[in-house]
Amino acid sequence: MDDLFEDLPVASIGNMGEDMAVEADIESRPEFDEAPFVSNAIDDALPDINEEEQAIVDGWWTVYKGLKNSDAIIRHLNAFFQSHPGLVVNSSSTQSLSVT
């Protein structure tokens, strides 16, 4: 068991200042700003659709809310993708989900 920890550095009184310097360096680094990545990936704007298309989406959503089985949900999504590709943002008629 001791062999597992042989390569780990052990803090000693002699190098305590070095350890604190490294810790201070880590604390002084600027925080990672993830906002540019999130804002580029997600578009909150909803596309304009007519009343007939909204009725299709509402009907799909009503069925979707009642689904509990993941396979049924994926089949329901794929059916919508295939039947109404124009109502799916960033979709092509050949796109589909698969169960892995």
Secondary structure, 3 states (H helix, E strand, C coil): CHHHHCCCCCCCHHHHHHHHHHHHHHHHCCCCCCHHHHHHHCCCCCCCCCHHHHHHHHHHHHHHHHCCCHHHHHHHHHHHHHHCHHHCCCCCCCCCCCCC
